[in-house]
Amino acid sequence: MSKPTVDTRRRRMLLGAATALASLPLLRLMPEAHAADEALPHLAEDDPMAKALKYHNDAAAAPRADKSGVSAQEQFCHNCRFIKADSGDWRPCQIFPGKTVNANGWCSSWMPRTG
């Protein structure tokens, strides 16, 4: 007696369809995640983490120095690789989870965006 053949393409297609259906509810959460970023509190300069990283809401008041080939005058939160949004005066930052930083601010973790 011969073994029945298994069609792996059909299994992959069914698995892909099941995965797509299971992920649909997650798509609804995406706009809410952006709205949640806007509701985050602003980072205060007297926050212990902000003090440790020399964060300033105004980069001109920060003790900046040339870094990674970028002059100090060109370093701002809005062009840092750790910023998580492309617009707004206050933006979420990977360095300060749960808080937003001023787009014109600066901290000692500043690194230029790549790409």
Phi, psi and omega in degrees: 000140181265150178284143175291144179277145180256128179270099182291334178296319179295318179298316179297320180295316179295321177296317178297318179295319179295320179295317179298316179296321180292333183272349181304316178299332180291331179297328178295333183281339186301309178299327179293327178296319179294319179296325179295325177299321181291335182272357181292148178289153176285144177286125178272144180296338180269004174298137183305318179292321178296318178297318181297328181257014176056038180290138174225138177295333179244112184302331180297333180271356183273152179279062183284155174216158178306137186210135177054034179078011180245131181292153182302324182292345182256008182261117178217160177302323183294344176242026178265147181291343183270353179288144187250009179218155182260355181214164179107152178285328178239127186228147177292149183227141179294331182288326182242075183298140179084002180222161175249151179246156178290134181300333179261015179272188181198148169218167185291350176275000184307132175221142182292149175293147176249147176077000000 
